[in-house]
């Protein structure tokens, strides 16, 4: 039978301290993924349309989307 490989305490703590998030090259802040839902009108049907986008937001572009 194969021997089961276990990680040591140092390996577990190093993994917990590592930051796996993507960072902005300009400001260095972690990038947050936010679902942005914009509204618009359809002139042909006189109805509302919703446009969904996934945005990457950090402190550089936060003021453009959150007013």
C-alpha positions as CSV (number, residue, x, y, z in Angstrom):
1,X,0.0,0.0,0.0
2,X,1.1,3.5,-0.7
3,X,2.1,5.7,2.2
4,X,-0.1,8.7,2.8
5,X,1.7,12.0,2.5
6,X,0.8,14.6,5.1
7,X,1.9,18.2,5.3
8,X,3.7,19.6,8.2
9,X,2.6,22.5,10.4
10,X,5.0,25.0,8.6
11,X,3.4,24.1,5.2
12,X,-0.1,24.7,6.5
13,X,0.7,28.1,8.1
14,X,2.5,29.2,4.9
15,X,-0.5,28.4,2.8
16,X,-2.8,30.3,5.2
17,X,-0.7,33.4,5.1
18,X,-0.4,33.5,1.3
19,X,-2.7,36.0,-0.4
20,X,-4.1,34.3,-3.6
21,X,-6.0,37.3,-4.7
22,X,-5.1,39.4,-7.8
23,X,-3.7,42.8,-7.0
24,X,-3.9,46.1,-9.0
25,X,-0.6,47.0,-10.6
26,X,-1.2,50.8,-10.0
27,X,-2.3,51.0,-6.4
28,X,-1.4,47.5,-5.1
29,X,-4.9,47.0,-3.5
30,X,-6.6,43.6,-4.0
31,X,-9.1,43.5,-6.9
32,X,-12.7,42.8,-6.0
33,X,-15.1,41.3,-8.6
34,X,-18.5,43.0,-8.5
35,X,-21.6,42.2,-10.5
36,X,-22.8,45.6,-12.1
37,X,-26.4,45.8,-13.3
38,X,-27.1,48.8,-15.5
39,X,-30.5,49.8,-16.8
40,X,-31.6,51.1,-20.2
41,X,-34.7,51.6,-22.1
42,X,-35.8,49.8,-25.3
43,X,-37.4,52.4,-27.6
44,X,-39.1,49.8,-29.8
45,X,-41.0,48.1,-27.0
46,X,-41.1,50.9,-24.4
47,X,-39.7,48.7,-21.8
48,X,-36.7,48.5,-19.5
49,X,-33.6,46.4,-20.2
50,X,-31.0,45.2,-17.7
51,X,-27.4,44.8,-18.7
52,X,-25.2,42.7,-16.4
53,X,-21.4,42.9,-16.3
54,X,-18.7,41.6,-14.0
55,X,-16.3,44.4,-13.1
56,X,-12.9,44.4,-11.5
57,X,-12.8,47.1,-8.9
58,X,-10.0,48.5,-6.8
59,X,-9.3,52.0,-5.3
60,X,-8.3,53.4,-8.7
61,X,-11.7,53.0,-10.4
62,X,-14.0,52.7,-7.4
63,X,-15.4,56.3,-7.8
64,X,-16.4,55.7,-11.4
65,X,-19.0,53.0,-10.4
66,X,-19.9,53.9,-6.8
67,X,-21.1,57.6,-6.5
